[in-house]
Amino acid sequence: MRIIEDVKLDYKDVLITPKRSTLSSRSEVKLEKLFTFKSGNSWFGVPIIAANMDGVGTIKMDEEMNKHRCMVALTKHHSDVELIDHFKKQLDSSIYSLGISDKDLNKFDNVYRIVGNKQMRVCIDVANGYTQSFVDFIQKFRDRYPYVLLMAGNVVTPEMTEELILAGVDIVKVGIGPGSVCTTRKMTGIGFPQLSAVIECADAAHGLKGHIIADGGCSVPGDVVKAFAAGADFVMLGGMLAGHKEGGASPFGDNKFYGMSSETAMDIHNGGVANYRASEGKTVEIPYRGEVSRTLKDILGGLRSACTYVGASELKELSKRTTFVRVTQQLNNSLNAYEI
């Protein structure tokens, strides 16, 4: 047993200090970015990804996010037919999600064979990215599909980030436990403060010409800013994009949002919680938020504004222009009861 004595930080623990800027308007800030990856793929757009969660990673969400040049990791639970029909559209936003079972791989083989898009974007997604079986699957998948843009996770340490990149991953997904409906930290005591995880994993990834996704922990647009400022190449959002029309929410129904390891999710997709495990997610009811374009306007507007505060004319400059200051309080919540 050992203890890491260095202080590790979450988004709530810091603010970004403003710096002199020559920008005269938020409209001058460019959020789109061109990425090139080790697999030979490239992608141009705004590097925000809707998470592969029920009520978020839907086909309708993908169609809308594509209009804003963002991406969507589709849930693992779309049928073969749905995925084939959708990927034939070749939207620049679509990400195919899968686990590491033989069933998952066979399903992808079928979709890929019919769609025939060598440069598909794929996310291999598990809760625990530290198992040897996960790394073995990635190597097997990369050998079989050398040209796809490959994302995988989740991990929170630089050593495992490096291992995944060396195994063939283009973009490592970083985050264990920070999500709004994740209870992994409560149930297992496992995790790592998200801001520090992003900083350390980004440094490791960039040293190998890899990239990272900051996955989880963002509850307001300012958190998205901090993730990019900490070195994240992409930011994945779940709770912030839940409750919208495109995710299947309704102004007349009960809109539930739940973690994909929750009892609710396992009842729906797996017939219940297996007797050897516990639920590591919770279910919450959230208000109907209307069309996701309104929420995206707030998120992208916050990003543009932050860039003007630090003098970054492009999103890719934000981390280079960032100085974090540790705080004990970042918001004045005294009037939240009256917010409308």
C-alpha positions in Angstrom: 0.0 0.0 0.0 1.2 3.5 -0.7 -0.4 7.0 -0.7 0.0 9.6 -3.4 0.7 12.8 -1.3 0.3 15.3 -4.2 -3.0 17.1 -4.3 -5.2 16.0 -7.2 -8.0 18.2 -8.5 -11.5 18.2 -9.9 -13.1 20.9 -12.1 -14.7 22.5 -9.0 -11.2 23.1 -7.5 -9.9 25.6 -10.0 -10.7 28.7 -12.1 -8.9 30.0 -15.1 -7.2 33.4 -14.8 -7.9 35.9 -17.5 -5.1 37.3 -19.7 -4.7 40.2 -22.1 -6.5 39.6 -25.3 -6.5 41.2 -28.7 -9.8 39.6 -29.7 -12.7 42.1 -30.1 -15.6 39.6 -30.3 -16.5 36.1 -29.4 -17.4 35.5 -33.1 -13.7 35.6 -33.9 -13.0 32.4 -32.0 -12.7 29.2 -34.1 -13.9 26.1 -32.3 -13.4 23.7 -35.2 -10.1 21.8 -35.2 -8.4 19.5 -37.6 -7.1 16.3 -36.0 -4.8 13.8 -37.6 -4.4 10.4 -36.0 -1.8 7.6 -35.8 -4.1 5.3 -37.8 -4.0 7.7 -40.7 -7.4 9.1 -40.2 -8.3 12.7 -39.9 -11.4 14.6 -38.6 -12.4 18.3 -38.7 -15.0 19.7 -36.4 -15.9 20.9 -32.8 -14.4 18.2 -30.5 -17.5 17.6 -28.3 -18.9 14.1 -28.2 -22.4 12.9 -26.9 -21.9 9.9 -24.7 -23.0 6.4 -25.6 -25.7 6.4 -23.0 -29.5 5.8 -23.3 -31.2 9.0 -23.9 -28.0 10.6 -25.2 -26.3 8.5 -27.8 -29.3 8.2 -30.2 -29.6 8.3 -33.9 -31.7 11.4 -33.8 -29.1 13.0 -31.5 -26.4 12.1 -34.1 -28.3 13.7 -36.9 -28.7 16.9 -34.9 -25.1 17.1 -33.6 -23.8 16.5 -37.1 -25.3 19.9 -38.0 -23.1 21.5 -35.4 -20.0 19.6 -36.5 -19.9 17.7 -33.2 -19.9 13.9 -32.7 -22.1 11.2 -31.1 -21.0 7.9 -29.7 -24.1 5.8 -30.5 -25.3 3.4 -27.7 -24.3 -0.2 -28.0 -28.0 -1.2 -28.0 -29.0 -0.1 -31.4 -29.8 -3.1 -33.7 -27.7 -4.2 -36.6 -30.3 -3.0 -39.0 -30.5 0.4 -37.4 -26.8 0.8 -37.4 -26.3 -0.3 -40.9 -29.0 2.0 -42.2 -27.5 4.9 -40.2 -23.8 4.4 -41.0 -24.7 4.2 -44.7 -25.5 7.9 -44.5 -21.8 8.4 -43.7 -22.4 11.3 -41.3 -19.1 12.9 -40.1 -20.4 12.7 -36.5 -21.1 9.0 -36.0 -19.2 6.8 -33.7 -19.9 3.0 -33.4 -19.7 1.8 -29.8 -19.0 -1.8 -28.7 -17.8 -3.9 -25.7 -15.3 -6.6 -25.7 -17.4 -9.8 -26.0 -17.5 -12.1 -29.0 -21.1 -11.0 -29.5 -20.0 -7.4 -29.7 -17.3 -8.2 -32.2 -19.5 -10.3 -34.4 -22.2 -7.6 -34.5 -19.5 -5.0 -35.6 -18.1 -7.4 -38.2 -21.6 -7.7 -39.7 -22.2 -3.9 -39.8 -18.7 -3.2 -41.1 -19.0 -5.8 -43.8 -22.2 -4.3 -45.2 -21.4 -0.6 -44.7 -17.9 -1.0 -46.1 -16.5 2.3 -44.7 -12.8 1.7 -43.9 -12.6 4.9 -42.0 -15.4 4.3 -39.5 -15.0 5.8 -36.1 -15.2 3.2 -33.3 -15.3 3.4 -29.5 -14.4 0.3 -27.5 -16.0 1.1 -24.2 -15.7 -0.7 -20.9 -16.0 0.6 -17.3 -12.6 -0.8 -16.3 -9.9 -0.3 -18.8 -7.2 -1.9 -16.7 -7.9 -5.6 -17.5 -5.6 -7.6 -19.7 -8.6 -8.9 -21.6 -9.4 -5.3 -22.6 -5.9 -4.7 -24.0 -5.9 -8.0 -25.8 -9.2 -7.2 -27.4 -7.9 -3.8 -28.6 -4.9 -5.5 -30.2 -7.1 -8.1 -31.8 -9.5 -5.4 -33.1 -6.7 -3.2 -34.4 -5.1 -6.1 -36.3 -8.4 -6.9 -37.9 -9.3 -3.3 -38.6 -6.1 -1.3 -39.2 -7.8 1.8 -40.8 -10.6 2.7 -38.4 -10.4 5.6 -36.1 -10.2 3.9 -32.7 -11.2 5.3 -29.3 -11.1 3.2 -26.2 -11.4 3.4 -22.4 -11.9 4.2 -19.6 -8.7 4.8 -17.7 -7.3 7.6 -15.5 -3.6 7.1 -15.3 -0.7 8.1 -17.7 0.8 4.6 -17.7 -2.4 2.9 -18.9 -3.0 5.7 -21.4 0.4 5.0 -22.9 -0.3 1.2 -23.0 -3.6 1.7 -24.9 -2.0 4.0 -27.4 0.8 1.5 -28.0 -1.8 -1.2 -28.5 -3.3 0.8 -31.3 -5.8 3.3 -29.8 -6.0 6.7 -31.5 -8.0 8.4 -28.7 -8.0 7.2 -25.1 -11.2 7.8 -23.0 -10.3 9.2 -19.6 -12.6 9.1 -16.5 -13.6 6.7 -13.9 -16.4 7.7 -11.6 -16.9 11.4 -12.2 -20.2 11.1 -14.1 -23.4 12.5 -12.7 -25.2 9.1 -12.6 -22.1 7.0 -11.9 -21.7 5.5 -8.4 -18.4 3.6 -9.0 -16.6 5.8 -6.5 -19.3 5.2 -3.9 -19.5 1.5 -4.4 -15.9 0.7 -4.9 -13.8 3.6 -3.7 -12.0 3.6 -7.1 -11.4 6.7 -9.1 -9.2 9.7 -9.7 -10.0 13.4 -9.6 -11.0 14.3 -13.2 -9.1 17.5 -13.8 -5.8 15.9 -12.7 -6.6 12.8 -14.7 -7.0 14.8 -17.8 -3.8 16.8 -17.3 -1.7 13.7 -16.6 -3.2 11.5 -19.3 -3.1 14.2 -21.9 0.6 14.7 -21.3 1.2 11.0 -21.7 -0.9 10.7 -24.8 0.6 13.7 -26.6 4.1 12.4 -26.0 3.1 9.4 -28.1 1.2 11.5 -30.7 -2.1 10.1 -29.3 -5.2 12.0 -28.1 -7.6 11.8 -25.1 -11.3 12.3 -24.4 -12.2 13.8 -21.1 -15.2 11.7 -20.2 -17.4 12.7 -17.3 -17.6 15.3 -14.6 -18.8 18.3 -16.6 -22.0 19.8 -15.2 -21.8 23.4 -16.6 -20.2 24.9 -19.7 -17.3 26.2 -17.6 -16.3 22.6 -16.8 -16.1 21.8 -20.5 -13.8 24.8 -20.8 -11.6 23.5 -18.0 -11.4 20.1 -19.6 -10.1 21.6 -22.9 -7.8 24.0 -20.9 -6.3 21.0 -19.1 -5.3 19.4 -22.4 -8.2 17.3 -23.5 -8.5 16.9 -27.2 -12.2 15.9 -27.0 -14.8 16.2 -24.2 -17.6 13.6 -23.9 -20.9 14.7 -22.3 -23.7 12.6 -20.8 -25.8 14.4 -18.2 -25.4 17.8 -19.9 -27.0 16.4 -23.1 -29.7 14.3 -21.4 -33.3 15.3 -21.3 -33.5 16.6 -24.8 -36.0 15.9 -27.6 -33.4 14.2 -29.8 -32.6 11.8 -27.0 -36.2 10.7 -26.7 -37.3 12.9 -23.8 -40.8 14.3 -23.8 -42.4 17.4 -22.2 -45.3 15.1 -21.1 -43.5 12.1 -19.7 -41.2 11.0 -16.9 -37.7 11.7 -18.3 -35.3 9.4 -16.6 -31.5 9.5 -17.0 -29.4 6.6 -15.7 -25.9 5.3 -15.7 -25.2 2.4 -18.0 -24.1 0.2 -15.1 -27.2 1.1 -13.1 -29.9 -1.4 -12.1 -32.3 0.4 -14.5 -29.9 -0.1 -17.5 -29.2 -3.7 -16.6 -32.9 -4.5 -16.2 -33.5 -3.1 -19.7 -30.6 -4.5 -21.5 -29.4 -7.6 -19.6 -32.5 -8.9 -17.8 -31.3 -7.6 -14.4 -28.2 -7.3 -12.3 -26.1 -10.4 -12.3 -25.8 -12.1 -8.9 -22.0 -11.6 -8.8 -22.0 -7.8 -9.1 -23.6 -4.7 -7.8 -25.1 -1.7 -9.6 -22.6 1.1 -10.1 -25.0 3.7 -11.4 -28.1 5.6 -10.3 -31.4 6.7 -12.0 -32.6 10.3 -11.7 -35.5 12.2 -13.1 -34.6 15.3 -15.1 -36.6 18.1 -16.6 -37.4 18.2 -20.3 -34.9 20.5 -21.9 -36.3 20.9 -25.4 -34.1 20.8 -28.4 -30.4 20.1 -27.9 -29.3 23.0 -30.1 -30.2 25.4 -27.3 -27.9 23.6 -24.9 -25.1 23.4 -27.5 -25.4 27.1 -28.0 -24.7 27.7 -24.3 -21.8 25.2 -24.3 -20.2 26.6 -27.5 -20.9 30.2 -26.4 -19.1 29.5 -23.1 -16.1 28.1 -24.9 -15.9 31.1 -27.2 -16.2 33.5 -24.3 -13.5 31.7 -22.3 -11.2 31.9 -25.3 -11.7 35.7 -25.5 -10.9 36.0 -21.8 -7.5 34.3 -22.2 -6.7 35.6 -25.7 -7.0 32.3 -27.6 -8.3 32.9 -31.2 -8.7 29.1 -31.7 -9.8 26.3 -29.3 -6.5 24.6 -29.9 -4.7 27.6 -28.3 -6.7 27.4 -25.1 -4.5 25.0 -23.1 -1.4 27.0 -24.0 -3.0 30.2 -22.7 -4.3 28.7 -19.5 -3.2 29.3 -15.9 -5.4 27.6 -13.3 -5.8 29.0 -9.8 -7.0 26.8 -7.0 -10.1 27.9 -5.3 -12.3 26.9 -2.3 -15.5 28.2 -4.0 -16.2 29.0 -7.7 -19.9 29.9 -7.8 -22.2 32.1 -5.7 -25.2 29.9 -5.2 -27.1 32.1 -2.7 -29.9 32.9 -5.1 -30.3 29.5 -6.8 -33.7 29.0 -5.2 -35.0 32.0 -7.3 -33.4 31.1 -10.6 -35.9 30.9 -13.6 
